[in-house]
């Protein structure tokens, strides 16, 4: 990801796919995505999979806490974190 705008668009698109009935457009940057959108663990794993595939970045389980909110996920993706191993 090159920019925060691209990263945010990617996260929002992925959230729309994972939770099509949720109000993703009004999701606050600091709101916990799982709680706010009613994502269960399978939904969250699908979100991580989509973000990894579309960003080209490996996202390991230890990175999951860094994807809790929209703002954190955007920061993580726009920083271009390389694979941990």
PyMOL Python script that loads the backbone (N, CA, C, O; Angstrom):
from pymol import cmd

cmd.read_pdbstr("""\
ATOM      1  N   UNK A   1       0.855  -1.189   0.000  1.00  0.00           N
ATOM      2  CA  UNK A   1       0.000   0.000   0.000  1.00  0.00           C
ATOM      3  C   UNK A   1       0.886   1.232   0.000  1.00  0.00           C
ATOM      4  O   UNK A   1       1.866   1.319   0.739  1.00  0.00           O
ATOM      5  N   UNK A   2       0.523   2.162  -0.829  1.00  0.00           N
ATOM      6  CA  UNK A   2       1.308   3.387  -0.903  1.00  0.00           C
ATOM      7  C   UNK A   2       0.768   4.494  -0.011  1.00  0.00           C
ATOM      8  O   UNK A   2       1.544   5.217   0.613  1.00  0.00           O
ATOM      9  N   UNK A   3      -0.528   4.634   0.055  1.00  0.00           N
ATOM     10  CA  UNK A   3      -1.088   5.756   0.793  1.00  0.00           C
ATOM     11  C   UNK A   3      -2.121   5.283   1.800  1.00  0.00           C
ATOM     12  O   UNK A   3      -2.661   4.182   1.696  1.00  0.00           O
ATOM     13  N   UNK A   4      -2.379   6.134   2.769  1.00  0.00           N
ATOM     14  CA  UNK A   4      -3.409   5.805   3.747  1.00  0.00           C
ATOM     15  C   UNK A   4      -4.780   5.758   3.078  1.00  0.00           C
ATOM     16  O   UNK A   4      -5.630   4.960   3.470  1.00  0.00           O
ATOM     17  N   UNK A   5      -5.003   6.600   2.077  1.00  0.00           N
ATOM     18  CA  UNK A   5      -6.299   6.589   1.376  1.00  0.00           C
ATOM     19  C   UNK A   5      -6.517   5.253   0.665  1.00  0.00           C
ATOM     20  O   UNK A   5      -7.622   4.711   0.690  1.00  0.00           O
ATOM     21  N   UNK A   6      -5.470   4.723   0.033  1.00  0.00           N
ATOM     22  CA  UNK A   6      -5.578   3.420  -0.629  1.00  0.00           C
ATOM     23  C   UNK A   6      -5.812   2.315   0.388  1.00  0.00           C
ATOM     24  O   UNK A   6      -6.621   1.415   0.163  1.00  0.00           O
ATOM     25  N   UNK A   7      -5.109   2.386   1.497  1.00  0.00           N
ATOM     26  CA  UNK A   7      -5.273   1.374   2.540  1.00  0.00           C
ATOM     27  C   UNK A   7      -6.679   1.426   3.127  1.00  0.00           C
ATOM     28  O   UNK A   7      -7.295   0.385   3.355  1.00  0.00           O
ATOM     29  N   UNK A   8      -7.185   2.618   3.368  1.00  0.00           N
ATOM     30  CA  UNK A   8      -8.537   2.735   3.916  1.00  0.00           C
ATOM     31  C   UNK A   8      -9.575   2.209   2.934  1.00  0.00           C
ATOM     32  O   UNK A   8     -10.513   1.517   3.331  1.00  0.00           O
ATOM     33  N   UNK A   9      -9.414   2.531   1.667  1.00  0.00           N
ATOM     34  CA  UNK A   9     -10.346   2.030   0.650  1.00  0.00           C
ATOM     35  C   UNK A   9     -10.309   0.501   0.599  1.00  0.00           C
ATOM     36  O   UNK A   9     -11.352  -0.141   0.472  1.00  0.00           O
ATOM     37  N   UNK A  10      -9.125  -0.074   0.696  1.00  0.00           N
ATOM     38  CA  UNK A  10      -8.979  -1.524   0.689  1.00  0.00           C
ATOM     39  C   UNK A  10      -9.696  -2.150   1.885  1.00  0.00           C
ATOM     40  O   UNK A  10     -10.428  -3.128   1.736  1.00  0.00           O
ATOM     41  N   UNK A  11      -9.482  -1.585   3.063  1.00  0.00           N
ATOM     42  CA  UNK A  11     -10.106  -2.133   4.271  1.00  0.00           C
ATOM     43  C   UNK A  11     -11.627  -2.025   4.167  1.00  0.00           C
ATOM     44  O   UNK A  11     -12.338  -2.982   4.476  1.00  0.00           O
ATOM     45  N   UNK A  12     -12.121  -0.883   3.740  1.00  0.00           N
ATOM     46  CA  UNK A  12     -13.577  -0.701   3.644  1.00  0.00           C
ATOM     47  C   UNK A  12     -14.196  -1.651   2.607  1.00  0.00           C
ATOM     48  O   UNK A  12     -15.271  -2.202   2.840  1.00  0.00           O
ATOM     49  N   UNK A  13     -13.524  -1.843   1.468  1.00  0.00           N
ATOM     50  CA  UNK A  13     -14.029  -2.787   0.458  1.00  0.00           C
ATOM     51  C   UNK A  13     -14.073  -4.205   1.020  1.00  0.00           C
ATOM     52  O   UNK A  13     -15.050  -4.929   0.829  1.00  0.00           O
ATOM     53  N   UNK A  14     -13.012  -4.589   1.709  1.00  0.00           N
ATOM     54  CA  UNK A  14     -12.960  -5.930   2.291  1.00  0.00           C
ATOM     55  C   UNK A  14     -14.047  -6.094   3.355  1.00  0.00           C
ATOM     56  O   UNK A  14     -14.681  -7.146   3.437  1.00  0.00           O
ATOM     57  N   UNK A  15     -14.262  -5.070   4.160  1.00  0.00           N
ATOM     58  CA  UNK A  15     -15.317  -5.135   5.179  1.00  0.00           C
ATOM     59  C   UNK A  15     -16.690  -5.272   4.537  1.00  0.00           C
ATOM     60  O   UNK A  15     -17.541  -6.008   5.037  1.00  0.00           O
ATOM     61  N   UNK A  16     -16.911  -4.565   3.429  1.00  0.00           N
ATOM     62  CA  UNK A  16     -18.193  -4.686   2.710  1.00  0.00           C
ATOM     63  C   UNK A  16     -18.426  -6.124   2.241  1.00  0.00           C
ATOM     64  O   UNK A  16     -19.556  -6.612   2.251  1.00  0.00           O
ATOM     65  N   UNK A  17     -17.353  -6.792   1.834  1.00  0.00           N
ATOM     66  CA  UNK A  17     -17.486  -8.186   1.391  1.00  0.00           C
ATOM     67  C   UNK A  17     -17.748  -9.131   2.555  1.00  0.00           C
ATOM     68  O   UNK A  17     -18.577 -10.036   2.463  1.00  0.00           O
ATOM     69  N   UNK A  18     -17.035  -8.910   3.645  1.00  0.00           N
ATOM     70  CA  UNK A  18     -17.147  -9.788   4.811  1.00  0.00           C
ATOM     71  C   UNK A  18     -18.470  -9.568   5.547  1.00  0.00           C
ATOM     72  O   UNK A  18     -19.086 -10.515   6.035  1.00  0.00           O
ATOM     73  N   UNK A  19     -18.895  -8.308   5.619  1.00  0.00           N
ATOM     74  CA  UNK A  19     -20.117  -7.965   6.362  1.00  0.00           C
ATOM     75  C   UNK A  19     -20.996  -7.068   5.489  1.00  0.00           C
ATOM     76  O   UNK A  19     -21.104  -5.869   5.744  1.00  0.00           O
ATOM     77  N   UNK A  20     -21.624  -7.644   4.460  1.00  0.00           N
ATOM     78  CA  UNK A  20     -22.380  -6.831   3.500  1.00  0.00           C
ATOM     79  C   UNK A  20     -23.559  -6.064   4.106  1.00  0.00           C
ATOM     80  O   UNK A  20     -23.983  -5.050   3.550  1.00  0.00           O
ATOM     81  N   UNK A  21     -24.084  -6.528   5.219  1.00  0.00           N
ATOM     82  CA  UNK A  21     -25.218  -5.846   5.835  1.00  0.00           C
ATOM     83  C   UNK A  21     -24.808  -4.808   6.873  1.00  0.00           C
ATOM     84  O   UNK A  21     -25.655  -4.066   7.370  1.00  0.00           O
ATOM     85  N   UNK A  22     -23.537  -4.747   7.201  1.00  0.00           N
ATOM     86  CA  UNK A  22     -23.052  -3.799   8.207  1.00  0.00           C
ATOM     87  C   UNK A  22     -22.888  -2.411   7.597  1.00  0.00           C
ATOM     88  O   UNK A  22     -22.699  -2.270   6.389  1.00  0.00           O
ATOM     89  N   UNK A  23     -22.962  -1.402   8.434  1.00  0.00           N
ATOM     90  CA  UNK A  23     -22.829  -0.018   7.989  1.00  0.00           C
ATOM     91  C   UNK A  23     -21.354   0.398   8.014  1.00  0.00           C
ATOM     92  O   UNK A  23     -20.924   1.174   8.867  1.00  0.00           O
ATOM     93  N   UNK A  24     -20.610  -0.127   7.074  1.00  0.00           N
ATOM     94  CA  UNK A  24     -19.171   0.094   7.005  1.00  0.00           C
ATOM     95  C   UNK A  24     -18.841   1.553   6.730  1.00  0.00           C
ATOM     96  O   UNK A  24     -17.839   2.060   7.235  1.00  0.00           O
ATOM     97  N   UNK A  25     -19.653   2.232   5.949  1.00  0.00           N
ATOM     98  CA  UNK A  25     -19.361   3.615   5.578  1.00  0.00           C
ATOM     99  C   UNK A  25     -19.331   4.557   6.771  1.00  0.00           C
ATOM    100  O   UNK A  25     -18.632   5.570   6.748  1.00  0.00           O
ATOM    101  N   UNK A  26     -20.086   4.231   7.812  1.00  0.00           N
ATOM    102  CA  UNK A  26     -20.125   5.079   9.000  1.00  0.00           C
ATOM    103  C   UNK A  26     -19.210   4.589  10.114  1.00  0.00           C
ATOM    104  O   UNK A  26     -19.265   5.116  11.225  1.00  0.00           O
ATOM    105  N   UNK A  27     -18.381   3.605   9.845  1.00  0.00           N
ATOM    106  CA  UNK A  27     -17.479   3.066  10.853  1.00  0.00           C
ATOM    107  C   UNK A  27     -16.435   4.114  11.245  1.00  0.00           C
ATOM    108  O   UNK A  27     -15.705   4.623  10.394  1.00  0.00           O
ATOM    109  N   UNK A  28     -16.374   4.425  12.520  1.00  0.00           N
ATOM    110  CA  UNK A  28     -15.385   5.384  13.022  1.00  0.00           C
ATOM    111  C   UNK A  28     -14.002   4.748  13.013  1.00  0.00           C
ATOM    112  O   UNK A  28     -13.861   3.542  13.216  1.00  0.00           O
ATOM    113  N   UNK A  29     -12.995   5.561  12.779  1.00  0.00           N
ATOM    114  CA  UNK A  29     -11.629   5.060  12.696  1.00  0.00           C
ATOM    115  C   UNK A  29     -11.140   4.373  13.949  1.00  0.00           C
ATOM    116  O   UNK A  29     -10.332   3.447  13.876  1.00  0.00           O
ATOM    117  N   UNK A  30     -11.623   4.817  15.111  1.00  0.00           N
ATOM    118  CA  UNK A  30     -11.150   4.256  16.366  1.00  0.00           C
ATOM    119  C   UNK A  30     -12.079   3.199  16.957  1.00  0.00           C
ATOM    120  O   UNK A  30     -11.844   2.707  18.061  1.00  0.00           O
ATOM    121  N   UNK A  31     -13.133   2.852  16.220  1.00  0.00           N
ATOM    122  CA  UNK A  31     -14.079   1.843  16.702  1.00  0.00           C
ATOM    123  C   UNK A  31     -13.533   0.444  16.436  1.00  0.00           C
ATOM    124  O   UNK A  31     -12.956   0.178  15.382  1.00  0.00           O
ATOM    125  N   UNK A  32     -13.724  -0.433  17.399  1.00  0.00           N
ATOM    126  CA  UNK A  32     -13.325  -1.820  17.218  1.00  0.00           C
ATOM    127  C   UNK A  32     -14.182  -2.426  16.106  1.00  0.00           C
ATOM    128  O   UNK A  32     -15.408  -2.470  16.217  1.00  0.00           O
ATOM    129  N   UNK A  33     -13.547  -2.886  15.050  1.00  0.00           N
ATOM    130  CA  UNK A  33     -14.295  -3.380  13.887  1.00  0.00           C
ATOM    131  C   UNK A  33     -15.127  -4.604  14.221  1.00  0.00           C
ATOM    132  O   UNK A  33     -16.260  -4.728  13.756  1.00  0.00           O
ATOM    133  N   UNK A  34     -14.580  -5.510  15.019  1.00  0.00           N
ATOM    134  CA  UNK A  34     -15.320  -6.738  15.338  1.00  0.00           C
ATOM    135  C   UNK A  34     -16.581  -6.412  16.124  1.00  0.00           C
ATOM    136  O   UNK A  34     -17.656  -6.933  15.825  1.00  0.00           O
ATOM    137  N   UNK A  35     -16.452  -5.557  17.123  1.00  0.00           N
ATOM    138  CA  UNK A  35     -17.608  -5.194  17.940  1.00  0.00           C
ATOM    139  C   UNK A  35     -18.611  -4.350  17.163  1.00  0.00           C
ATOM    140  O   UNK A  35     -19.813  -4.616  17.180  1.00  0.00           O
ATOM    141  N   UNK A  36     -18.102  -3.335  16.486  1.00  0.00           N
ATOM    142  CA  UNK A  36     -18.987  -2.395  15.786  1.00  0.00           C
ATOM    143  C   UNK A  36     -19.759  -3.027  14.639  1.00  0.00           C
ATOM    144  O   UNK A  36     -20.905  -2.661  14.380  1.00  0.00           O
ATOM    145  N   UNK A  37     -19.139  -3.965  13.959  1.00  0.00           N
ATOM    146  CA  UNK A  37     -19.761  -4.572  12.781  1.00  0.00           C
ATOM    147  C   UNK A  37     -20.300  -5.973  13.043  1.00  0.00           C
ATOM    148  O   UNK A  37     -20.865  -6.604  12.150  1.00  0.00           O
ATOM    149  N   UNK A  38     -20.126  -6.452  14.262  1.00  0.00           N
ATOM    150  CA  UNK A  38     -20.628  -7.775  14.613  1.00  0.00           C
ATOM    151  C   UNK A  38     -19.889  -8.905  13.912  1.00  0.00           C
ATOM    152  O   UNK A  38     -20.493  -9.909  13.534  1.00  0.00           O
ATOM    153  N   UNK A  39     -18.579  -8.740  13.740  1.00  0.00           N
ATOM    154  CA  UNK A  39     -17.787  -9.767  13.070  1.00  0.00           C
ATOM    155  C   UNK A  39     -17.455 -10.885  14.048  1.00  0.00           C
ATOM    156  O   UNK A  39     -17.013 -10.624  15.167  1.00  0.00           O
ATOM    157  N   UNK A  40     -17.666 -12.126  13.630  1.00  0.00           N
ATOM    158  CA  UNK A  40     -17.217 -13.239  14.460  1.00  0.00           C
ATOM    159  C   UNK A  40     -15.793 -13.605  14.039  1.00  0.00           C
ATOM    160  O   UNK A  40     -15.213 -12.961  13.164  1.00  0.00           O
ATOM    161  N   UNK A  41     -15.242 -14.627  14.659  1.00  0.00           N
ATOM    162  CA  UNK A  41     -13.846 -14.966  14.382  1.00  0.00           C
ATOM    163  C   UNK A  41     -13.630 -15.410  12.932  1.00  0.00           C
ATOM    164  O   UNK A  41     -12.580 -15.135  12.351  1.00  0.00           O
ATOM    165  N   UNK A  42     -14.597 -16.080  12.357  1.00  0.00           N
ATOM    166  CA  UNK A  42     -14.493 -16.501  10.951  1.00  0.00           C
ATOM    167  C   UNK A  42     -14.522 -15.278  10.034  1.00  0.00           C
ATOM    168  O   UNK A  42     -13.748 -15.197   9.080  1.00  0.00           O
ATOM    169  N   UNK A  43     -15.412 -14.330  10.324  1.00  0.00           N
ATOM    170  CA  UNK A  43     -15.470 -13.088   9.545  1.00  0.00           C
ATOM    171  C   UNK A  43     -14.128 -12.358   9.617  1.00  0.00           C
ATOM    172  O   UNK A  43     -13.618 -11.877   8.605  1.00  0.00           O
ATOM    173  N   UNK A  44     -13.563 -12.282  10.825  1.00  0.00           N
ATOM    174  CA  UNK A  44     -12.303 -11.572  10.990  1.00  0.00           C
ATOM    175  C   UNK A  44     -11.188 -12.261  10.209  1.00  0.00           C
ATOM    176  O   UNK A  44     -10.370 -11.594   9.576  1.00  0.00           O
ATOM    177  N   UNK A  45     -11.155 -13.576  10.250  1.00  0.00           N
ATOM    178  CA  UNK A  45     -10.132 -14.299   9.493  1.00  0.00           C
ATOM    179  C   UNK A  45     -10.298 -14.085   7.990  1.00  0.00           C
ATOM    180  O   UNK A  45      -9.309 -13.978   7.266  1.00  0.00           O
ATOM    181  N   UNK A  46     -11.527 -14.023   7.526  1.00  0.00           N
ATOM    182  CA  UNK A  46     -11.783 -13.733   6.106  1.00  0.00           C
ATOM    183  C   UNK A  46     -11.292 -12.329   5.763  1.00  0.00           C
ATOM    184  O   UNK A  46     -10.703 -12.106   4.705  1.00  0.00           O
ATOM    185  N   UNK A  47     -11.545 -11.382   6.679  1.00  0.00           N
ATOM    186  CA  UNK A  47     -11.059 -10.017   6.466  1.00  0.00           C
ATOM    187  C   UNK A  47      -9.540 -10.007   6.356  1.00  0.00           C
ATOM    188  O   UNK A  47      -8.988  -9.383   5.449  1.00  0.00           O
ATOM    189  N   UNK A  48      -8.872 -10.679   7.256  1.00  0.00           N
ATOM    190  CA  UNK A  48      -7.404 -10.738   7.230  1.00  0.00           C
ATOM    191  C   UNK A  48      -6.927 -11.358   5.918  1.00  0.00           C
ATOM    192  O   UNK A  48      -5.973 -10.876   5.307  1.00  0.00           O
ATOM    193  N   UNK A  49      -7.591 -12.419   5.495  1.00  0.00           N
ATOM    194  CA  UNK A  49      -7.226 -13.083   4.237  1.00  0.00           C
ATOM    195  C   UNK A  49      -7.369 -12.125   3.049  1.00  0.00           C
ATOM    196  O   UNK A  49      -6.478 -12.040   2.203  1.00  0.00           O
ATOM    197  N   UNK A  50      -8.481 -11.414   2.993  1.00  0.00           N
ATOM    198  CA  UNK A  50      -8.696 -10.462   1.900  1.00  0.00           C
ATOM    199  C   UNK A  50      -7.655  -9.347   1.928  1.00  0.00           C
ATOM    200  O   UNK A  50      -7.105  -8.983   0.888  1.00  0.00           O
ATOM    201  N   UNK A  51      -7.386  -8.808   3.103  1.00  0.00           N
ATOM    202  CA  UNK A  51      -6.399  -7.729   3.211  1.00  0.00           C
ATOM    203  C   UNK A  51      -5.015  -8.205   2.794  1.00  0.00           C
ATOM    204  O   UNK A  51      -4.282  -7.477   2.125  1.00  0.00           O
ATOM    205  N   UNK A  52      -4.664  -9.399   3.178  1.00  0.00           N
ATOM    206  CA  UNK A  52      -3.359  -9.942   2.823  1.00  0.00           C
ATOM    207  C   UNK A  52      -3.249 -10.160   1.314  1.00  0.00           C
ATOM    208  O   UNK A  52      -2.266  -9.766   0.688  1.00  0.00           O
ATOM    209  N   UNK A  53      -4.280 -10.797   0.741  1.00  0.00           N
ATOM    210  CA  UNK A  53      -4.272 -11.057  -0.705  1.00  0.00           C
ATOM    211  C   UNK A  53      -4.197  -9.765  -1.509  1.00  0.00           C
ATOM    212  O   UNK A  53      -3.418  -9.656  -2.456  1.00  0.00           O
ATOM    213  N   UNK A  54      -4.997  -8.806  -1.131  1.00  0.00           N
ATOM    214  CA  UNK A  54      -5.122  -7.588  -1.941  1.00  0.00           C
ATOM    215  C   UNK A  54      -4.015  -6.577  -1.704  1.00  0.00           C
ATOM    216  O   UNK A  54      -3.736  -5.747  -2.569  1.00  0.00           O
ATOM    217  N   UNK A  55      -3.391  -6.640  -0.557  1.00  0.00           N
ATOM    218  CA  UNK A  55      -2.298  -5.702  -0.293  1.00  0.00           C
ATOM    219  C   UNK A  55      -0.952  -6.303  -0.669  1.00  0.00           C
ATOM    220  O   UNK A  55       0.035  -5.585  -0.830  1.00  0.00           O
ATOM    221  N   UNK A  56      -0.919  -7.638  -0.809  1.00  0.00           N
ATOM    222  CA  UNK A  56       0.343  -8.294  -1.087  1.00  0.00           C
ATOM    223  C   UNK A  56       1.223  -8.413   0.142  1.00  0.00           C
ATOM    224  O   UNK A  56       2.407  -8.732   0.034  1.00  0.00           O
ATOM    225  N   UNK A  57       0.650  -8.158   1.311  1.00  0.00           N
ATOM    226  CA  UNK A  57       1.407  -8.222   2.554  1.00  0.00           C
ATOM    227  C   UNK A  57       1.008  -9.458   3.342  1.00  0.00           C
ATOM    228  O   UNK A  57      -0.170  -9.803   3.434  1.00  0.00           O
ATOM    229  N   UNK A  58       1.984 -10.100   3.894  1.00  0.00           N
ATOM    230  CA  UNK A  58       1.704 -11.222   4.782  1.00  0.00           C
ATOM    231  C   UNK A  58       1.217 -10.654   6.114  1.00  0.00           C
ATOM    232  O   UNK A  58       1.816  -9.727   6.658  1.00  0.00           O
ATOM    233  N   UNK A  59       0.137 -11.213   6.626  1.00  0.00           N
ATOM    234  CA  UNK A  59      -0.391 -10.803   7.919  1.00  0.00           C
ATOM    235  C   UNK A  59      -0.414 -12.045   8.800  1.00  0.00           C
ATOM    236  O   UNK A  59      -1.199 -12.967   8.576  1.00  0.00           O
ATOM    237  N   UNK A  60       0.447 -12.055   9.792  1.00  0.00           N
ATOM    238  CA  UNK A  60       0.557 -13.189  10.693  1.00  0.00           C
ATOM    239  C   UNK A  60      -0.368 -13.010  11.891  1.00  0.00           C
ATOM    240  O   UNK A  60      -0.859 -11.913  12.155  1.00  0.00           O
ATOM    241  N   UNK A  61      -0.596 -14.098  12.605  1.00  0.00           N
ATOM    242  CA  UNK A  61      -1.502 -14.060  13.749  1.00  0.00           C
ATOM    243  C   UNK A  61      -1.076 -13.025  14.783  1.00  0.00           C
ATOM    244  O   UNK A  61      -1.926 -12.399  15.416  1.00  0.00           O
ATOM    245  N   UNK A  62       0.218 -12.840  14.962  1.00  0.00           N
ATOM    246  CA  UNK A  62       0.670 -11.843  15.937  1.00  0.00           C
ATOM    247  C   UNK A  62       0.365 -10.410  15.494  1.00  0.00           C
ATOM    248  O   UNK A  62       0.446  -9.481  16.296  1.00  0.00           O
ATOM    249  N   UNK A  63       0.018 -10.236  14.230  1.00  0.00           N
ATOM    250  CA  UNK A  63      -0.368  -8.912  13.716  1.00  0.00           C
ATOM    251  C   UNK A  63      -1.845  -8.599  13.946  1.00  0.00           C
ATOM    252  O   UNK A  63      -2.245  -7.440  13.840  1.00  0.00           O
ATOM    253  N   UNK A  64      -2.655  -9.596  14.255  1.00  0.00           N
ATOM    254  CA  UNK A  64      -4.102  -9.395  14.364  1.00  0.00           C
ATOM    255  C   UNK A  64      -4.492  -8.259  15.302  1.00  0.00           C
ATOM    256  O   UNK A  64      -5.399  -7.498  14.966  1.00  0.00           O
ATOM    257  N   UNK A  65      -3.844  -8.103  16.475  1.00  0.00           N
ATOM    258  CA  UNK A  65      -4.223  -6.983  17.339  1.00  0.00           C
ATOM    259  C   UNK A  65      -4.006  -5.612  16.688  1.00  0.00           C
ATOM    260  O   UNK A  65      -4.629  -4.626  17.083  1.00  0.00           O
ATOM    261  N   UNK A  66      -3.131  -5.558  15.702  1.00  0.00           N
ATOM    262  CA  UNK A  66      -2.855  -4.300  14.996  1.00  0.00           C
ATOM    263  C   UNK A  66      -3.910  -4.000  13.932  1.00  0.00           C
ATOM    264  O   UNK A  66      -3.821  -3.000  13.220  1.00  0.00           O
ATOM    265  N   UNK A  67      -4.907  -4.877  13.832  1.00  0.00           N
ATOM    266  CA  UNK A  67      -5.986  -4.706  12.864  1.00  0.00           C
ATOM    267  C   UNK A  67      -7.338  -4.533  13.560  1.00  0.00           C
ATOM    268  O   UNK A  67      -8.385  -4.716  12.938  1.00  0.00           O
ATOM    269  N   UNK A  68      -7.318  -4.186  14.829  1.00  0.00           N
ATOM    270  CA  UNK A  68      -8.555  -4.119  15.613  1.00  0.00           C
ATOM    271  C   UNK A  68      -9.489  -2.998  15.172  1.00  0.00           C
ATOM    272  O   UNK A  68     -10.707  -3.173  15.149  1.00  0.00           O
ATOM    273  N   UNK A  69      -8.926  -1.861  14.825  1.00  0.00           N
ATOM    274  CA  UNK A  69      -9.748  -0.727  14.398  1.00  0.00           C
ATOM    275  C   UNK A  69      -9.409  -0.378  12.950  1.00  0.00           C
ATOM    276  O   UNK A  69      -8.386  -0.801  12.412  1.00  0.00           O
ATOM    277  N   UNK A  70     -10.281   0.391  12.345  1.00  0.00           N
ATOM    278  CA  UNK A  70     -10.033   0.845  10.974  1.00  0.00           C
ATOM    279  C   UNK A  70      -8.730   1.633  10.906  1.00  0.00           C
ATOM    280  O   UNK A  70      -7.913   1.407  10.013  1.00  0.00           O
ATOM    281  N   UNK A  71      -8.533   2.555  11.844  1.00  0.00           N
ATOM    282  CA  UNK A  71      -7.325   3.381  11.831  1.00  0.00           C
ATOM    283  C   UNK A  71      -6.059   2.539  11.986  1.00  0.00           C
ATOM    284  O   UNK A  71      -5.058   2.788  11.314  1.00  0.00           O
ATOM    285  N   UNK A  72      -6.105   1.540  12.875  1.00  0.00           N
ATOM    286  CA  UNK A  72      -4.940   0.685  13.073  1.00  0.00           C
ATOM    287  C   UNK A  72      -4.660  -0.156  11.833  1.00  0.00           C
ATOM    288  O   UNK A  72      -3.506  -0.321  11.439  1.00  0.00           O
ATOM    289  N   UNK A  73      -5.703  -0.682  11.223  1.00  0.00           N
ATOM    290  CA  UNK A  73      -5.529  -1.489  10.015  1.00  0.00           C
ATOM    291  C   UNK A  73      -4.952  -0.652   8.884  1.00  0.00           C
ATOM    292  O   UNK A  73      -4.080  -1.112   8.148  1.00  0.00           O
ATOM    293  N   UNK A  74      -5.435   0.569   8.745  1.00  0.00           N
ATOM    294  CA  UNK A  74      -4.920   1.476   7.712  1.00  0.00           C
ATOM    295  C   UNK A  74      -3.447   1.776   7.957  1.00  0.00           C
ATOM    296  O   UNK A  74      -2.637   1.742   7.031  1.00  0.00           O
ATOM    297  N   UNK A  75      -3.107   2.067   9.204  1.00  0.00           N
ATOM    298  CA  UNK A  75      -1.703   2.335   9.556  1.00  0.00           C
ATOM    299  C   UNK A  75      -0.829   1.128   9.241  1.00  0.00           C
ATOM    300  O   UNK A  75       0.247   1.263   8.660  1.00  0.00           O
ATOM    301  N   UNK A  76      -1.298  -0.038   9.627  1.00  0.00           N
ATOM    302  CA  UNK A  76      -0.543  -1.277   9.384  1.00  0.00           C
ATOM    303  C   UNK A  76      -0.308  -1.482   7.897  1.00  0.00           C
ATOM    304  O   UNK A  76       0.822  -1.727   7.472  1.00  0.00           O
ATOM    305  N   UNK A  77      -1.359  -1.386   7.109  1.00  0.00           N
ATOM    306  CA  UNK A  77      -1.234  -1.643   5.671  1.00  0.00           C
ATOM    307  C   UNK A  77      -0.440  -0.554   4.952  1.00  0.00           C
ATOM    308  O   UNK A  77       0.348  -0.855   4.056  1.00  0.00           O
ATOM    309  N   UNK A  78      -0.638   0.695   5.333  1.00  0.00           N
ATOM    310  CA  UNK A  78       0.067   1.773   4.622  1.00  0.00           C
ATOM    311  C   UNK A  78       1.539   1.818   4.985  1.00  0.00           C
ATOM    312  O   UNK A  78       2.339   2.395   4.248  1.00  0.00           O
ATOM    313  N   UNK A  79       1.912   1.217   6.113  1.00  0.00           N
ATOM    314  CA  UNK A  79       3.323   1.168   6.490  1.00  0.00           C
ATOM    315  C   UNK A  79       4.061   0.092   5.701  1.00  0.00           C
ATOM    316  O   UNK A  79       5.292   0.065   5.682  1.00  0.00           O
ATOM    317  N   UNK A  80       3.305  -0.801   5.044  1.00  0.00           N
ATOM    318  CA  UNK A  80       3.933  -1.819   4.200  1.00  0.00           C
ATOM    319  C   UNK A  80       4.749  -2.823   4.975  1.00  0.00           C
ATOM    320  O   UNK A  80       5.876  -3.142   4.595  1.00  0.00           O
ATOM    321  N   UNK A  81       4.188  -3.324   6.058  1.00  0.00           N
ATOM    322  CA  UNK A  81       4.912  -4.289   6.892  1.00  0.00           C
ATOM    323  C   UNK A  81       5.284  -5.517   6.088  1.00  0.00           C
ATOM    324  O   UNK A  81       4.426  -6.154   5.477  1.00  0.00           O
ATOM    325  N   UNK A  82       6.565  -5.847   6.088  1.00  0.00           N
ATOM    326  CA  UNK A  82       7.003  -7.054   5.384  1.00  0.00           C
ATOM    327  C   UNK A  82       6.656  -8.296   6.188  1.00  0.00           C
ATOM    328  O   UNK A  82       6.273  -8.214   7.355  1.00  0.00           O
ATOM    329  N   UNK A  83       6.792  -9.415   5.563  1.00  0.00           N
ATOM    330  CA  UNK A  83       6.575 -10.690   6.251  1.00  0.00           C
ATOM    331  C   UNK A  83       7.541 -10.810   7.427  1.00  0.00           C
ATOM    332  O   UNK A  83       8.706 -10.421   7.343  1.00  0.00           O
ATOM    333  N   UNK A  84       7.029 -11.355   8.511  1.00  0.00           N
ATOM    334  CA  UNK A  84       7.865 -11.512   9.696  1.00  0.00           C
ATOM    335  C   UNK A  84       8.820 -12.692   9.564  1.00  0.00           C
ATOM    336  O   UNK A  84       9.783 -12.805  10.323  1.00  0.00           O
ATOM    337  N   UNK A  85       8.558 -13.558   8.616  1.00  0.00           N
ATOM    338  CA  UNK A  85       9.489 -14.643   8.596  1.00  0.00           C
ATOM    339  C   UNK A  85       9.410 -15.542   7.476  1.00  0.00           C
ATOM    340  O   UNK A  85      10.182 -16.497   7.396  1.00  0.00           O
TER     341      UNK A  85
END
""", "prot")
cmd.dss("prot")
cmd.show_as("cartoon", "prot")
cmd.util.cbc("prot")
cmd.orient("prot")
